[in-house]
Amino acid sequence: MEQTIPWLVFCLAFLSLSIWRPRAARVFIGVFFIVMGIAVNWVLALADPQTFVGLGTDAPLLSAHEWVFTEVVARAPQAVGILAGAGEIALGVLMLSRDSWARLGLAGGIGFLLLITPVGVWTLPNPEMAAGLAYLLTRPADQSLPDLIRARRRRSVTRVPSIHDRAAALRGARASPGVRAAAVPLPRRGGGVRSRVLRQCRQPGIQRAVPVHHRSQ
């Protein structure tokens, strides 16, 4: 029971992430499957085979799972752990792919989570995580993990011009030899004269006049 509550919180948090940020959730669960395949199946099965077997024999919810772990897994825990870890890692890699491969990995992850749910009380929250994977199946999976990394790098390289860059560009345009000014006198109420300076910016294929008003003394 001590393991059930933290695992339940973790699964509910993943379900929330799947709804809020589906793309990030797919990357997270893919990496999570790979890490669990290595840490739980490979490392635990090779380093402590008895504990690996005990995962399914301590408090199984179905007699079928107890029989599998007692009669099959216990005979060759290292081999079963290596095979199970390889399968879990393959599912994680598929989840980090795109399109139909990603959907295949998500569907396989749902089946894996539901299959191991009766292993014990601590695995009862697995359907919540499976629900998150099922929701991800309804979302687009048009980018793989390498695609997302490349897109992020391109965004970091493309820098938005700052106000200082824009001011420097404006000063350069004003100092350009293609700019000339001409003063045109205009009548003014009260007998005065004001002038309008027309600045013509000549560029290939572009010619425009920008009026600037100056009052005469």
Secondary structure in CASP SS format (residue, H / E / C, confidence):
PFRMAT SS
TARGET T0000
AUTHOR 0000-0000-0000
METHOD secondary structure of the structure
MODEL  1
M C 1.00
E C 1.00
Q C 1.00
T H 1.00
I H 1.00
P H 1.00
W H 1.00
L H 1.00
V H 1.00
F H 1.00
C H 1.00
L H 1.00
A H 1.00
F H 1.00
L H 1.00
S H 1.00
L H 1.00
S H 1.00
I H 1.00
W H 1.00
R C 1.00
P H 1.00
R H 1.00
A H 1.00
A H 1.00
R H 1.00
V H 1.00
F H 1.00
I H 1.00
G H 1.00
V H 1.00
F H 1.00
F H 1.00
I H 1.00
V H 1.00
M H 1.00
G H 1.00
I H 1.00
A H 1.00
V H 1.00
N H 1.00
W H 1.00
V H 1.00
L H 1.00
A H 1.00
L H 1.00
A H 1.00
D C 1.00
P H 1.00
Q H 1.00
T H 1.00
F H 1.00
V H 1.00
G H 1.00
L H 1.00
G H 1.00
T H 1.00
D C 1.00
A C 1.00
P C 1.00
L C 1.00
L C 1.00
S H 1.00
A H 1.00
H H 1.00
E H 1.00
W H 1.00
V H 1.00
F H 1.00
T H 1.00
E H 1.00
V C 1.00
V H 1.00
A H 1.00
R H 1.00
A C 1.00
P H 1.00
Q H 1.00
A H 1.00
V H 1.00
G H 1.00
I H 1.00
L H 1.00
A H 1.00
G H 1.00
A H 1.00
G H 1.00
E H 1.00
I H 1.00
A H 1.00
L H 1.00
G H 1.00
V H 1.00
L H 1.00
M H 1.00
L C 1.00
S C 1.00
R C 1.00
D H 1.00
S H 1.00
W H 1.00
A H 1.00
R H 1.00
L H 1.00
G H 1.00
L H 1.00
A H 1.00
G H 1.00
G H 1.00
I H 1.00
G H 1.00
F H 1.00
L H 1.00
L H 1.00
L H 1.00
I C 1.00
T H 1.00
P H 1.00
V H 1.00
G C 1.00
V H 1.00
W H 1.00
T H 1.00
L C 1.00
P C 1.00
N H 1.00
P H 1.00
E H 1.00
M H 1.00
A H 1.00
A H 1.00
G H 1.00
L H 1.00
A H 1.00
Y H 1.00
L H 1.00
L H 1.00
T C 1.00
R C 1.00
P C 1.00
A C 1.00
D C 1.00
Q C 1.00
S C 1.00
L H 1.00
P H 1.00
D H 1.00
L H 1.00
I H 1.00
R H 1.00
A H 1.00
R H 1.00
R H 1.00
R H 1.00
R H 1.00
S H 1.00
V H 1.00
T C 1.00
R C 1.00
V C 1.00
P C 1.00
S C 1.00
I H 1.00
H H 1.00
D H 1.00
R H 1.00
A H 1.00
A H 1.00
A H 1.00
L H 1.00
R H 1.00
G H 1.00
A H 1.00
R H 1.00
A C 1.00
S C 1.00
P C 1.00
G C 1.00
V E 1.00
R E 1.00
A E 1.00
A E 1.00
A E 1.00
V E 1.00
P E 1.00
L E 1.00
P E 1.00
R C 1.00
R C 1.00
G C 1.00
G C 1.00
G C 1.00
V E 1.00
R E 1.00
S E 1.00
R E 1.00
V E 1.00
L E 1.00
R E 1.00
Q E 1.00
C E 1.00
R E 1.00
Q E 1.00
P C 1.00
G C 1.00
I E 1.00
Q E 1.00
R E 1.00
A E 1.00
V E 1.00
P E 1.00
V E 1.00
H E 1.00
H E 1.00
R E 1.00
S C 1.00
Q C 1.00
END
